[in-house]
Amino acid sequence: MTDYYETNAAEYHASTVQVDPSSFLEPLARHLAPGATILDIGCGSGRDMRWFRERGFKPTGFERSPSLAEMARSHSGCAVIEGDFEIYDFSGLSADAVVLTGALVHIPQERLGQVLEHILESLIPGGHALITLKEGRDPTETSHGRTFYLWQDPDLRHIFAALNLTVVEFSRDVSKVRDTDIWLGYVVKKSI
């Protein structure tokens, strides 16, 4: 996956940066205090960080692709940590909120809980996370060799419950990039 996003960074940036993220970011924003710190995992183009920064929040990005990380810094004016979220030590970070908009789409079902638990080590007790994943039943593979793992709502809610995450907002929306994709969106709260 890294090779695709690094090799196609400019194309990926161009296809996502102009999308208005308000509809899927506002459900998280309304749960946050003014000036809240936000960690945007898989920040891509920097679009979501810019949206949060312009509303007085303090976002920091996290991106595996060096080229996308640089574009995100430039577009958002925010700091971006470069690394692989599956092995990065998040325990040294502390965020009021974590944003995972599409960041987990390449994680197989059997590993999602473990990966999510690892990333959410950065989230303060009582903090919120925004998680969006594609709806469907079977994994799909693109011509570029990327595998997308698809989800059903009850399966995700089971994983969230096992991690002591409470769903406080839920949405089911048609993608703003590809109208054949349906996104499941969750704002979850971490137990205190």
Order of alpha helices (4+ residues) and beta strands (2+ residues): alpha-alpha-alpha-beta-alpha-beta-alpha-beta-beta-alpha-beta-beta-beta-alpha-beta-beta
